[in-house]
Amino acid sequence: MQTIQKPVPSAKQLAYQDMEFGLFLHFGLRTFYEGYADFDERPMSPADFNPVNLDCEQWIRTAKEAGMQYAVLTAKHHDGFSNWPSKYSSFSVEASPWKDGKGDVIREYVDACRKYDVKPGLYYSPYDGSANFYTQDAKAYDDYFVNQITELLGNYGEIDILWFDGCGSEGHTYDWNRIIGEIRRLQPGILIFNMGDPDFRWIGNEDGVASTPTWNVVDSTDFSILTDEKEKLGAQMWLPAECDVQLRYNRISWFYSDEDEHMVKSVDELMGLYYLSVGRGTNLLLNIGPNREGLLPSKDTQHLTQFGEEIRRRFQRPIATLSACTQEGSKWTYKAQESHLIDHIIIQEDLTRGESIQRFTVSVITSKSHGLITVHEGRNIGHKAIIRIPAIKAAGVVVEITESDGEPTLRELSVHYSGE
């Protein structure tokens, strides 16, 4: 009888899951067209691209201060405008008045990421509204695709993430073998999002929330916001999920708008999204659209900074960690020297040999009676499960794995009290 080997993560996938929190940056020619929507038929001209105070260091410094470990910038969105001087398109920064056509947003962005030790990622839309041969000549478009990707991955040093957006590509056939071959040749360590030969996947919505359970192993991926159809992978694969969401509410665009500053999400709501993404084992990619000066807007920056501060306030100083626990089989017990308030328990599974834990319970040892009271029953733990409970004074915590595929191993367990 043949044993089926369960999927396990690569080292770069584990490293990606440890990043947890990143900054999405939608910026380009569309920034200068108020209300411009995806696949808008209004013509745009590079003559209008002129971010006179562009400061990519401000973007990335803010991300770093908020605790973000990676960033993803739109190198080219669906409209086809290239944020770098591409030799293969006249629809780029080179045709703009910005820096007399000698500017390169990608160069300034990547340099800023390196300065602040933030992993650089690039968004590239496979669909291109500026290429009139997109639907007419698939081979010519594949050539264009490969040529532009070669510029992005060959001229800027190491790029950690290539983020492919499926919108607009529904029904289009790309020569993925050729495209992915070039990508892997140019950047063997790169992580690809959701298309072609993915290393991680989209959660399936633009609300920034993961369902429970969200497993790391899947046999299909959600393709785009425009279709409910899933793309079959042909086999079960380890593909951790990422939640992407806007810092502002805007149904039309992820780019900057003058009209939605009053809709910047509160820190309270952002914390809710954190629990429903990172707290459910996925990464969180939070979008801000830099404004027409080329800066992150002040209100967005303020809320993002406060969000980072609140994450640190709640979780940076645990009362106890795994080293304070004893293990008996599939049960881990923390006993306090003196009873204290508890409102969070954070658990991480050791995923190096794959995902094993399928069900678990969290119980507290009550302060007076020292009875064991179950306060949470969960499914997967995966990279991280943040268990939030009403504050209770407890003498200890017990985490028990009640169902697993193989021997369960914890990477970390921590006990917290954040208060109000």
Contacts in CASP RR format, 6 or more apart in sequence:
PFRMAT RR
TARGET T0000
AUTHOR 0000-0000-0000
METHOD contacts of the structure
MODEL  1
MQTIQKPVPSAKQLAYQDMEFGLFLHFGLRTFYEGYADFDERPMSPADFN
PVNLDCEQWIRTAKEAGMQYAVLTAKHHDGFSNWPSKYSSFSVEASPWKD
GKGDVIREYVDACRKYDVKPGLYYSPYDGSANFYTQDAKAYDDYFVNQIT
ELLGNYGEIDILWFDGCGSEGHTYDWNRIIGEIRRLQPGILIFNMGDPDF
RWIGNEDGVASTPTWNVVDSTDFSILTDEKEKLGAQMWLPAECDVQLRYN
RISWFYSDEDEHMVKSVDELMGLYYLSVGRGTNLLLNIGPNREGLLPSKD
TQHLTQFGEEIRRRFQRPIATLSACTQEGSKWTYKAQESHLIDHIIIQED
LTRGESIQRFTVSVITSKSHGLITVHEGRNIGHKAIIRIPAIKAAGVVVE
ITESDGEPTLRELSVHYSGE
6 217 0 8 1.000
6 236 0 8 1.000
6 354 0 8 1.000
6 355 0 8 1.000
6 405 0 8 1.000
7 217 0 8 1.000
7 236 0 8 1.000
7 237 0 8 1.000
7 238 0 8 1.000
7 354 0 8 1.000
8 238 0 8 1.000
8 351 0 8 1.000
8 352 0 8 1.000
8 353 0 8 1.000
8 354 0 8 1.000
9 17 0 8 1.000
9 216 0 8 1.000
9 238 0 8 1.000
9 240 0 8 1.000
9 351 0 8 1.000
9 352 0 8 1.000
9 354 0 8 1.000
10 199 0 8 1.000
10 238 0 8 1.000
12 189 0 8 1.000
12 191 0 8 1.000
12 199 0 8 1.000
13 191 0 8 1.000
13 199 0 8 1.000
13 200 0 8 1.000
13 238 0 8 1.000
13 240 0 8 1.000
14 351 0 8 1.000
14 352 0 8 1.000
16 161 0 8 1.000
16 191 0 8 1.000
16 199 0 8 1.000
16 200 0 8 1.000
16 240 0 8 1.000
16 283 0 8 1.000
17 240 0 8 1.000
17 281 0 8 1.000
17 283 0 8 1.000
17 351 0 8 1.000
17 383 0 8 1.000
18 69 0 8 1.000
18 383 0 8 1.000
19 69 0 8 1.000
19 70 0 8 1.000
19 119 0 8 1.000
19 283 0 8 1.000
20 69 0 8 1.000
20 278 0 8 1.000
20 283 0 8 1.000
20 284 0 8 1.000
20 383 0 8 1.000
20 384 0 8 1.000
21 66 0 8 1.000
21 67 0 8 1.000
21 68 0 8 1.000
21 69 0 8 1.000
21 274 0 8 1.000
21 278 0 8 1.000
21 283 0 8 1.000
21 284 0 8 1.000
21 286 0 8 1.000
21 311 0 8 1.000
22 63 0 8 1.000
22 68 0 8 1.000
22 69 0 8 1.000
22 70 0 8 1.000
22 71 0 8 1.000
22 72 0 8 1.000
22 283 0 8 1.000
22 284 0 8 1.000
22 285 0 8 1.000
22 286 0 8 1.000
23 59 0 8 1.000
23 60 0 8 1.000
23 62 0 8 1.000
23 63 0 8 1.000
23 66 0 8 1.000
23 68 0 8 1.000
23 70 0 8 1.000
23 71 0 8 1.000
23 72 0 8 1.000
23 118 0 8 1.000
23 285 0 8 1.000
23 286 0 8 1.000
23 287 0 8 1.000
23 288 0 8 1.000
24 71 0 8 1.000
24 72 0 8 1.000
24 123 0 8 1.000
24 244 0 8 1.000
24 254 0 8 1.000
24 285 0 8 1.000
24 286 0 8 1.000
24 287 0 8 1.000
24 288 0 8 1.000
25 59 0 8 1.000
25 71 0 8 1.000
25 72 0 8 1.000
25 73 0 8 1.000
25 74 0 8 1.000
25 109 0 8 1.000
25 287 0 8 1.000
25 288 0 8 1.000
25 289 0 8 1.000
25 290 0 8 1.000
26 74 0 8 1.000
26 77 0 8 1.000
26 253 0 8 1.000
26 254 0 8 1.000
26 255 0 8 1.000
26 256 0 8 1.000
26 287 0 8 1.000
26 289 0 8 1.000
27 51 0 8 1.000
27 73 0 8 1.000
27 74 0 8 1.000
27 83 0 8 1.000
27 105 0 8 1.000
27 255 0 8 1.000
27 256 0 8 1.000
27 289 0 8 1.000
27 290 0 8 1.000
27 294 0 8 1.000
28 49 0 8 1.000
28 74 0 8 1.000
28 77 0 8 1.000
28 81 0 8 1.000
28 83 0 8 1.000
28 105 0 8 1.000
28 255 0 8 1.000
29 44 0 8 1.000
29 46 0 8 1.000
29 48 0 8 1.000
29 49 0 8 1.000
29 79 0 8 1.000
29 81 0 8 1.000
29 96 0 8 1.000
30 36 0 8 1.000
30 44 0 8 1.000
30 77 0 8 1.000
30 79 0 8 1.000
30 81 0 8 1.000
30 253 0 8 1.000
30 255 0 8 1.000
31 49 0 8 1.000
31 51 0 8 1.000
31 255 0 8 1.000
31 256 0 8 1.000
31 289 0 8 1.000
31 290 0 8 1.000
31 291 0 8 1.000
31 292 0 8 1.000
31 294 0 8 1.000
32 48 0 8 1.000
32 49 0 8 1.000
32 50 0 8 1.000
32 292 0 8 1.000
33 40 0 8 1.000
33 42 0 8 1.000
33 44 0 8 1.000
33 48 0 8 1.000
34 257 0 8 1.000
34 258 0 8 1.000
34 259 0 8 1.000
35 252 0 8 1.000
35 253 0 8 1.000
35 257 0 8 1.000
35 259 0 8 1.000
36 42 0 8 1.000
36 44 0 8 1.000
36 79 0 8 1.000
36 252 0 8 1.000
36 253 0 8 1.000
36 255 0 8 1.000
37 252 0 8 1.000
37 253 0 8 1.000
38 78 0 8 1.000
38 167 0 8 1.000
38 253 0 8 1.000
39 78 0 8 1.000
39 129 0 8 1.000
39 168 0 8 1.000
40 79 0 8 1.000
44 79 0 8 1.000
44 81 0 8 1.000
46 81 0 8 1.000
46 91 0 8 1.000
46 92 0 8 1.000
46 93 0 8 1.000
46 95 0 8 1.000
46 96 0 8 1.000
47 95 0 8 1.000
47 96 0 8 1.000
47 97 0 8 1.000
48 96 0 8 1.000
49 81 0 8 1.000
49 93 0 8 1.000
49 96 0 8 1.000
49 97 0 8 1.000
49 98 0 8 1.000
50 96 0 8 1.000
50 97 0 8 1.000
50 98 0 8 1.000
51 98 0 8 1.000
51 290 0 8 1.000
51 292 0 8 1.000
51 293 0 8 1.000
51 294 0 8 1.000
52 98 0 8 1.000
52 293 0 8 1.000
52 294 0 8 1.000
53 293 0 8 1.000
53 294 0 8 1.000
53 295 0 8 1.000
54 98 0 8 1.000
54 105 0 8 1.000
54 108 0 8 1.000
54 290 0 8 1.000
54 293 0 8 1.000
54 294 0 8 1.000
54 295 0 8 1.000
55 294 0 8 1.000
55 295 0 8 1.000
56 105 0 8 1.000
56 108 0 8 1.000
56 109 0 8 1.000
56 111 0 8 1.000
56 112 0 8 1.000
57 112 0 8 1.000
57 115 0 8 1.000
57 116 0 8 1.000
58 295 0 8 1.000
58 296 0 8 1.000
59 71 0 8 1.000
59 109 0 8 1.000
59 112 0 8 1.000
59 288 0 8 1.000
59 290 0 8 1.000
59 295 0 8 1.000
59 296 0 8 1.000
60 71 0 8 1.000
60 109 0 8 1.000
60 112 0 8 1.000
60 113 0 8 1.000
60 115 0 8 1.000
60 116 0 8 1.000
60 118 0 8 1.000
61 112 0 8 1.000
61 116 0 8 1.000
62 296 0 8 1.000
62 301 0 8 1.000
62 304 0 8 1.000
62 305 0 8 1.000
63 71 0 8 1.000
63 116 0 8 1.000
63 118 0 8 1.000
63 304 0 8 1.000
64 116 0 8 1.000
64 117 0 8 1.000
64 118 0 8 1.000
65 305 0 8 1.000
65 308 0 8 1.000
66 304 0 8 1.000
66 305 0 8 1.000
66 307 0 8 1.000
66 308 0 8 1.000
67 308 0 8 1.000
67 311 0 8 1.000
67 312 0 8 1.000
68 118 0 8 1.000
68 286 0 8 1.000
69 118 0 8 1.000
69 119 0 8 1.000
70 118 0 8 1.000
70 119 0 8 1.000
70 120 0 8 1.000
70 121 0 8 1.000
70 160 0 8 1.000
70 161 0 8 1.000
71 109 0 8 1.000
71 113 0 8 1.000
71 118 0 8 1.000
71 119 0 8 1.000
71 120 0 8 1.000
71 121 0 8 1.000
72 121 0 8 1.000
72 122 0 8 1.000
72 123 0 8 1.000
72 161 0 8 1.000
72 163 0 8 1.000
72 285 0 8 1.000
73 83 0 8 1.000
73 105 0 8 1.000
73 106 0 8 1.000
73 109 0 8 1.000
73 120 0 8 1.000
73 121 0 8 1.000
73 122 0 8 1.000
73 123 0 8 1.000
74 83 0 8 1.000
74 123 0 8 1.000
74 125 0 8 1.000
75 82 0 8 1.000
75 83 0 8 1.000
75 84 0 8 1.000
75 106 0 8 1.000
75 122 0 8 1.000
75 123 0 8 1.000
75 124 0 8 1.000
75 152 0 8 1.000
76 82 0 8 1.000
76 83 0 8 1.000
76 123 0 8 1.000
76 124 0 8 1.000
76 125 0 8 1.000
76 128 0 8 1.000
76 148 0 8 1.000
77 123 0 8 1.000
77 125 0 8 1.000
77 165 0 8 1.000
78 125 0 8 1.000
78 127 0 8 1.000
78 128 0 8 1.000
78 129 0 8 1.000
78 165 0 8 1.000
78 167 0 8 1.000
78 168 0 8 1.000
79 129 0 8 1.000
79 130 0 8 1.000
80 89 0 8 1.000
80 91 0 8 1.000
80 125 0 8 1.000
80 128 0 8 1.000
80 129 0 8 1.000
80 130 0 8 1.000
80 131 0 8 1.000
81 91 0 8 1.000
81 92 0 8 1.000
81 130 0 8 1.000
82 89 0 8 1.000
82 91 0 8 1.000
82 92 0 8 1.000
82 93 0 8 1.000
82 148 0 8 1.000
83 92 0 8 1.000
83 93 0 8 1.000
83 104 0 8 1.000
83 105 0 8 1.000
83 106 0 8 1.000
84 92 0 8 1.000
84 93 0 8 1.000
84 104 0 8 1.000
84 105 0 8 1.000
84 106 0 8 1.000
84 107 0 8 1.000
84 151 0 8 1.000
84 152 0 8 1.000
84 155 0 8 1.000
85 92 0 8 1.000
85 93 0 8 1.000
85 94 0 8 1.000
85 101 0 8 1.000
85 102 0 8 1.000
85 103 0 8 1.000
85 104 0 8 1.000
86 92 0 8 1.000
86 94 0 8 1.000
86 148 0 8 1.000
86 151 0 8 1.000
87 147 0 8 1.000
87 151 0 8 1.000
88 144 0 8 1.000
88 147 0 8 1.000
88 148 0 8 1.000
88 151 0 8 1.000
89 130 0 8 1.000
89 131 0 8 1.000
89 144 0 8 1.000
89 148 0 8 1.000
91 130 0 8 1.000
93 101 0 8 1.000
93 103 0 8 1.000
93 104 0 8 1.000
93 105 0 8 1.000
94 101 0 8 1.000
94 102 0 8 1.000
94 103 0 8 1.000
95 101 0 8 1.000
106 122 0 8 1.000
106 152 0 8 1.000
106 156 0 8 1.000
107 156 0 8 1.000
109 120 0 8 1.000
110 120 0 8 1.000
110 156 0 8 1.000
110 157 0 8 1.000
110 159 0 8 1.000
112 118 0 8 1.000
113 119 0 8 1.000
113 120 0 8 1.000
113 121 0 8 1.000
114 120 0 8 1.000
119 160 0 8 1.000
119 161 0 8 1.000
120 156 0 8 1.000
120 158 0 8 1.000
120 159 0 8 1.000
120 160 0 8 1.000
120 161 0 8 1.000
121 159 0 8 1.000
121 160 0 8 1.000
121 161 0 8 1.000
121 162 0 8 1.000
121 163 0 8 1.000
122 152 0 8 1.000
122 159 0 8 1.000
122 161 0 8 1.000
122 162 0 8 1.000
122 163 0 8 1.000
123 163 0 8 1.000
123 165 0 8 1.000
124 148 0 8 1.000
124 149 0 8 1.000
124 152 0 8 1.000
124 162 0 8 1.000
124 163 0 8 1.000
124 164 0 8 1.000
125 164 0 8 1.000
125 165 0 8 1.000
125 166 0 8 1.000
125 167 0 8 1.000
125 168 0 8 1.000
126 145 0 8 1.000
126 164 0 8 1.000
126 165 0 8 1.000
126 166 0 8 1.000
126 168 0 8 1.000
126 169 0 8 1.000
126 172 0 8 1.000
126 174 0 8 1.000
126 195 0 8 1.000
127 134 0 8 1.000
127 165 0 8 1.000
127 166 0 8 1.000
127 167 0 8 1.000
127 168 0 8 1.000
127 169 0 8 1.000
127 172 0 8 1.000
128 134 0 8 1.000
128 141 0 8 1.000
128 144 0 8 1.000
131 141 0 8 1.000
131 144 0 8 1.000
133 140 0 8 1.000
133 141 0 8 1.000
133 144 0 8 1.000
134 141 0 8 1.000
134 172 0 8 1.000
135 172 0 8 1.000
138 172 0 8 1.000
138 173 0 8 1.000
138 174 0 8 1.000
138 175 0 8 1.000
139 175 0 8 1.000
142 174 0 8 1.000
142 175 0 8 1.000
142 178 0 8 1.000
142 179 0 8 1.000
145 174 0 8 1.000
145 179 0 8 1.000
146 178 0 8 1.000
146 179 0 8 1.000
146 182 0 8 1.000
149 162 0 8 1.000
149 179 0 8 1.000
149 182 0 8 1.000
149 183 0 8 1.000
149 186 0 8 1.000
150 182 0 8 1.000
150 186 0 8 1.000
152 159 0 8 1.000
152 162 0 8 1.000
153 159 0 8 1.000
153 162 0 8 1.000
153 183 0 8 1.000
153 186 0 8 1.000
153 187 0 8 1.000
153 190 0 8 1.000
154 186 0 8 1.000
154 187 0 8 1.000
158 187 0 8 1.000
159 187 0 8 1.000
159 190 0 8 1.000
160 190 0 8 1.000
160 191 0 8 1.000
161 190 0 8 1.000
161 191 0 8 1.000
161 192 0 8 1.000
161 193 0 8 1.000
162 183 0 8 1.000
162 187 0 8 1.000
162 190 0 8 1.000
162 191 0 8 1.000
162 192 0 8 1.000
162 193 0 8 1.000
163 193 0 8 1.000
163 194 0 8 1.000
164 192 0 8 1.000
164 193 0 8 1.000
164 194 0 8 1.000
164 195 0 8 1.000
164 196 0 8 1.000
165 194 0 8 1.000
165 224 0 8 1.000
166 194 0 8 1.000
166 195 0 8 1.000
166 223 0 8 1.000
166 224 0 8 1.000
167 224 0 8 1.000
167 225 0 8 1.000
167 226 0 8 1.000
168 224 0 8 1.000
168 226 0 8 1.000
169 195 0 8 1.000
169 224 0 8 1.000
170 223 0 8 1.000
170 224 0 8 1.000
170 226 0 8 1.000
170 227 0 8 1.000
174 196 0 8 1.000
176 195 0 8 1.000
176 196 0 8 1.000
176 197 0 8 1.000
179 196 0 8 1.000
180 192 0 8 1.000
180 196 0 8 1.000
180 197 0 8 1.000
183 190 0 8 1.000
183 192 0 8 1.000
183 197 0 8 1.000
184 190 0 8 1.000
184 197 0 8 1.000
191 199 0 8 1.000
191 200 0 8 1.000
192 198 0 8 1.000
192 199 0 8 1.000
193 199 0 8 1.000
193 200 0 8 1.000
193 201 0 8 1.000
193 202 0 8 1.000
193 242 0 8 1.000
194 200 0 8 1.000
194 201 0 8 1.000
194 202 0 8 1.000
194 221 0 8 1.000
194 222 0 8 1.000
194 223 0 8 1.000
195 231 0 8 1.000
198 221 0 8 1.000
198 239 0 8 1.000
199 239 0 8 1.000
200 239 0 8 1.000
200 240 0 8 1.000
200 241 0 8 1.000
200 242 0 8 1.000
200 283 0 8 1.000
201 218 0 8 1.000
201 221 0 8 1.000
201 222 0 8 1.000
201 239 0 8 1.000
201 240 0 8 1.000
201 241 0 8 1.000
201 242 0 8 1.000
202 221 0 8 1.000
202 222 0 8 1.000
202 241 0 8 1.000
202 242 0 8 1.000
202 244 0 8 1.000
203 209 0 8 1.000
203 210 0 8 1.000
203 214 0 8 1.000
203 222 0 8 1.000
203 241 0 8 1.000
203 242 0 8 1.000
203 243 0 8 1.000
203 244 0 8 1.000
203 277 0 8 1.000
203 282 0 8 1.000
204 222 0 8 1.000
204 225 0 8 1.000
205 225 0 8 1.000
205 243 0 8 1.000
206 225 0 8 1.000
206 244 0 8 1.000
206 245 0 8 1.000
206 246 0 8 1.000
207 243 0 8 1.000
207 245 0 8 1.000
208 243 0 8 1.000
208 244 0 8 1.000
208 245 0 8 1.000
208 273 0 8 1.000
208 276 0 8 1.000
208 277 0 8 1.000
208 284 0 8 1.000
209 243 0 8 1.000
209 245 0 8 1.000
209 273 0 8 1.000
209 276 0 8 1.000
209 277 0 8 1.000
210 241 0 8 1.000
210 243 0 8 1.000
210 276 0 8 1.000
210 277 0 8 1.000
210 280 0 8 1.000
210 281 0 8 1.000
210 282 0 8 1.000
211 280 0 8 1.000
212 280 0 8 1.000
212 378 0 8 1.000
212 379 0 8 1.000
212 380 0 8 1.000
213 378 0 8 1.000
213 379 0 8 1.000
213 380 0 8 1.000
214 241 0 8 1.000
214 280 0 8 1.000
214 281 0 8 1.000
214 282 0 8 1.000
214 380 0 8 1.000
215 355 0 8 1.000
215 380 0 8 1.000
216 238 0 8 1.000
216 239 0 8 1.000
216 240 0 8 1.000
216 241 0 8 1.000
216 351 0 8 1.000
216 354 0 8 1.000
216 355 0 8 1.000
216 380 0 8 1.000
216 382 0 8 1.000
216 383 0 8 1.000
217 236 0 8 1.000
217 237 0 8 1.000
217 238 0 8 1.000
217 239 0 8 1.000
217 354 0 8 1.000
217 355 0 8 1.000
218 233 0 8 1.000
218 236 0 8 1.000
218 237 0 8 1.000
218 239 0 8 1.000
219 232 0 8 1.000
219 233 0 8 1.000
219 234 0 8 1.000
219 235 0 8 1.000
219 236 0 8 1.000
219 237 0 8 1.000
220 230 0 8 1.000
220 231 0 8 1.000
220 232 0 8 1.000
220 233 0 8 1.000
221 230 0 8 1.000
221 231 0 8 1.000
221 233 0 8 1.000
221 239 0 8 1.000
222 230 0 8 1.000
222 231 0 8 1.000
223 229 0 8 1.000
223 230 0 8 1.000
223 231 0 8 1.000
233 239 0 8 1.000
238 354 0 8 1.000
240 281 0 8 1.000
240 282 0 8 1.000
240 283 0 8 1.000
240 383 0 8 1.000
241 281 0 8 1.000
241 282 0 8 1.000
241 283 0 8 1.000
242 282 0 8 1.000
242 283 0 8 1.000
242 284 0 8 1.000
242 285 0 8 1.000
243 273 0 8 1.000
243 276 0 8 1.000
243 277 0 8 1.000
243 282 0 8 1.000
243 283 0 8 1.000
243 284 0 8 1.000
243 285 0 8 1.000
244 285 0 8 1.000
244 286 0 8 1.000
244 287 0 8 1.000
245 273 0 8 1.000
245 284 0 8 1.000
245 285 0 8 1.000
245 286 0 8 1.000
245 287 0 8 1.000
246 254 0 8 1.000
246 286 0 8 1.000
246 287 0 8 1.000
247 264 0 8 1.000
247 265 0 8 1.000
247 270 0 8 1.000
247 286 0 8 1.000
247 287 0 8 1.000
247 288 0 8 1.000
247 300 0 8 1.000
247 303 0 8 1.000
247 304 0 8 1.000
248 257 0 8 1.000
248 260 0 8 1.000
248 261 0 8 1.000
248 263 0 8 1.000
248 264 0 8 1.000
248 265 0 8 1.000
248 288 0 8 1.000
248 300 0 8 1.000
249 260 0 8 1.000
249 263 0 8 1.000
249 265 0 8 1.000
250 257 0 8 1.000
250 259 0 8 1.000
250 260 0 8 1.000
250 263 0 8 1.000
254 287 0 8 1.000
254 289 0 8 1.000
255 289 0 8 1.000
256 289 0 8 1.000
256 290 0 8 1.000
256 291 0 8 1.000
256 292 0 8 1.000
256 297 0 8 1.000
261 297 0 8 1.000
261 299 0 8 1.000
264 299 0 8 1.000
264 300 0 8 1.000
264 303 0 8 1.000
265 273 0 8 1.000
265 303 0 8 1.000
266 303 0 8 1.000
267 303 0 8 1.000
267 306 0 8 1.000
267 307 0 8 1.000
267 310 0 8 1.000
270 286 0 8 1.000
270 303 0 8 1.000
270 307 0 8 1.000
270 310 0 8 1.000
271 307 0 8 1.000
271 310 0 8 1.000
271 311 0 8 1.000
271 314 0 8 1.000
273 284 0 8 1.000
273 286 0 8 1.000
274 284 0 8 1.000
274 307 0 8 1.000
274 311 0 8 1.000
275 386 0 8 1.000
275 388 0 8 1.000
277 283 0 8 1.000
277 284 0 8 1.000
278 284 0 8 1.000
278 384 0 8 1.000
278 386 0 8 1.000
279 384 0 8 1.000
279 385 0 8 1.000
279 386 0 8 1.000
280 385 0 8 1.000
280 386 0 8 1.000
281 380 0 8 1.000
281 382 0 8 1.000
281 383 0 8 1.000
281 384 0 8 1.000
281 385 0 8 1.000
282 383 0 8 1.000
286 304 0 8 1.000
288 296 0 8 1.000
288 297 0 8 1.000
288 300 0 8 1.000
288 301 0 8 1.000
288 304 0 8 1.000
289 296 0 8 1.000
289 297 0 8 1.000
289 300 0 8 1.000
290 296 0 8 1.000
290 297 0 8 1.000
291 297 0 8 1.000
296 304 0 8 1.000
313 418 0 8 1.000
314 344 0 8 1.000
314 416 0 8 1.000
314 418 0 8 1.000
315 344 0 8 1.000
315 346 0 8 1.000
315 414 0 8 1.000
315 416 0 8 1.000
315 418 0 8 1.000
318 346 0 8 1.000
318 414 0 8 1.000
318 415 0 8 1.000
318 416 0 8 1.000
319 336 0 8 1.000
319 340 0 8 1.000
319 342 0 8 1.000
319 414 0 8 1.000
319 415 0 8 1.000
319 416 0 8 1.000
319 417 0 8 1.000
320 334 0 8 1.000
320 336 0 8 1.000
320 414 0 8 1.000
320 415 0 8 1.000
321 412 0 8 1.000
321 413 0 8 1.000
321 414 0 8 1.000
321 415 0 8 1.000
322 332 0 8 1.000
322 410 0 8 1.000
322 411 0 8 1.000
322 412 0 8 1.000
322 413 0 8 1.000
322 414 0 8 1.000
324 334 0 8 1.000
325 332 0 8 1.000
325 333 0 8 1.000
325 334 0 8 1.000
325 413 0 8 1.000
326 332 0 8 1.000
326 333 0 8 1.000
326 335 0 8 1.000
327 333 0 8 1.000
330 400 0 8 1.000
330 401 0 8 1.000
330 402 0 8 1.000
330 404 0 8 1.000
330 408 0 8 1.000
331 398 0 8 1.000
331 399 0 8 1.000
331 400 0 8 1.000
331 401 0 8 1.000
332 398 0 8 1.000
332 399 0 8 1.000
332 400 0 8 1.000
332 410 0 8 1.000
332 413 0 8 1.000
333 396 0 8 1.000
333 397 0 8 1.000
333 398 0 8 1.000
334 396 0 8 1.000
334 397 0 8 1.000
334 398 0 8 1.000
334 413 0 8 1.000
334 415 0 8 1.000
335 365 0 8 1.000
335 395 0 8 1.000
335 396 0 8 1.000
336 394 0 8 1.000
336 395 0 8 1.000
336 396 0 8 1.000
339 367 0 8 1.000
339 393 0 8 1.000
339 394 0 8 1.000
339 395 0 8 1.000
339 396 0 8 1.000
340 393 0 8 1.000
340 394 0 8 1.000
340 417 0 8 1.000
341 391 0 8 1.000
341 392 0 8 1.000
341 393 0 8 1.000
341 394 0 8 1.000
341 417 0 8 1.000
341 419 0 8 1.000
342 364 0 8 1.000
342 389 0 8 1.000
342 391 0 8 1.000
342 392 0 8 1.000
342 393 0 8 1.000
342 394 0 8 1.000
342 396 0 8 1.000
342 397 0 8 1.000
342 415 0 8 1.000
342 416 0 8 1.000
342 417 0 8 1.000
343 388 0 8 1.000
343 389 0 8 1.000
343 390 0 8 1.000
343 391 0 8 1.000
343 392 0 8 1.000
343 416 0 8 1.000
343 417 0 8 1.000
343 418 0 8 1.000
343 419 0 8 1.000
344 386 0 8 1.000
344 387 0 8 1.000
344 388 0 8 1.000
344 389 0 8 1.000
344 415 0 8 1.000
344 416 0 8 1.000
344 417 0 8 1.000
344 418 0 8 1.000
345 362 0 8 1.000
345 376 0 8 1.000
345 387 0 8 1.000
345 389 0 8 1.000
345 397 0 8 1.000
345 399 0 8 1.000
345 413 0 8 1.000
345 414 0 8 1.000
345 415 0 8 1.000
345 416 0 8 1.000
346 384 0 8 1.000
346 385 0 8 1.000
346 386 0 8 1.000
346 387 0 8 1.000
346 412 0 8 1.000
346 413 0 8 1.000
346 414 0 8 1.000
346 416 0 8 1.000
347 360 0 8 1.000
347 362 0 8 1.000
347 381 0 8 1.000
347 384 0 8 1.000
347 385 0 8 1.000
347 387 0 8 1.000
347 399 0 8 1.000
347 410 0 8 1.000
347 412 0 8 1.000
347 413 0 8 1.000
348 381 0 8 1.000
348 382 0 8 1.000
348 383 0 8 1.000
348 384 0 8 1.000
348 385 0 8 1.000
348 410 0 8 1.000
348 411 0 8 1.000
348 412 0 8 1.000
348 413 0 8 1.000
349 355 0 8 1.000
349 356 0 8 1.000
349 357 0 8 1.000
349 380 0 8 1.000
349 381 0 8 1.000
349 382 0 8 1.000
349 383 0 8 1.000
349 408 0 8 1.000
349 409 0 8 1.000
349 410 0 8 1.000
349 411 0 8 1.000
350 409 0 8 1.000
350 410 0 8 1.000
350 411 0 8 1.000
351 382 0 8 1.000
351 383 0 8 1.000
351 411 0 8 1.000
353 409 0 8 1.000
355 380 0 8 1.000
355 382 0 8 1.000
355 405 0 8 1.000
356 404 0 8 1.000
356 405 0 8 1.000
356 406 0 8 1.000
356 407 0 8 1.000
356 408 0 8 1.000
356 409 0 8 1.000
357 380 0 8 1.000
357 381 0 8 1.000
357 382 0 8 1.000
357 401 0 8 1.000
357 403 0 8 1.000
357 404 0 8 1.000
357 408 0 8 1.000
358 379 0 8 1.000
358 380 0 8 1.000
358 403 0 8 1.000
358 404 0 8 1.000
358 405 0 8 1.000
359 377 0 8 1.000
359 378 0 8 1.000
359 379 0 8 1.000
359 401 0 8 1.000
359 402 0 8 1.000
359 403 0 8 1.000
359 404 0 8 1.000
360 377 0 8 1.000
360 378 0 8 1.000
360 381 0 8 1.000
360 399 0 8 1.000
360 400 0 8 1.000
360 401 0 8 1.000
360 402 0 8 1.000
360 403 0 8 1.000
361 374 0 8 1.000
361 376 0 8 1.000
361 377 0 8 1.000
361 378 0 8 1.000
361 398 0 8 1.000
361 399 0 8 1.000
361 400 0 8 1.000
361 402 0 8 1.000
362 374 0 8 1.000
362 375 0 8 1.000
362 376 0 8 1.000
362 377 0 8 1.000
362 387 0 8 1.000
362 389 0 8 1.000
362 397 0 8 1.000
362 398 0 8 1.000
362 399 0 8 1.000
363 372 0 8 1.000
363 373 0 8 1.000
363 374 0 8 1.000
363 375 0 8 1.000
363 397 0 8 1.000
363 398 0 8 1.000
363 399 0 8 1.000
363 400 0 8 1.000
364 372 0 8 1.000
364 373 0 8 1.000
364 375 0 8 1.000
364 389 0 8 1.000
364 392 0 8 1.000
364 394 0 8 1.000
364 396 0 8 1.000
364 397 0 8 1.000
364 398 0 8 1.000
365 371 0 8 1.000
365 372 0 8 1.000
365 394 0 8 1.000
365 395 0 8 1.000
365 396 0 8 1.000
365 397 0 8 1.000
365 398 0 8 1.000
366 372 0 8 1.000
366 373 0 8 1.000
366 392 0 8 1.000
366 394 0 8 1.000
366 395 0 8 1.000
367 392 0 8 1.000
367 393 0 8 1.000
367 394 0 8 1.000
367 395 0 8 1.000
370 395 0 8 1.000
372 398 0 8 1.000
375 387 0 8 1.000
375 389 0 8 1.000
375 392 0 8 1.000
376 387 0 8 1.000
376 389 0 8 1.000
378 385 0 8 1.000
391 417 0 8 1.000
391 419 0 8 1.000
396 415 0 8 1.000
397 415 0 8 1.000
399 410 0 8 1.000
399 413 0 8 1.000
401 408 0 8 1.000
END
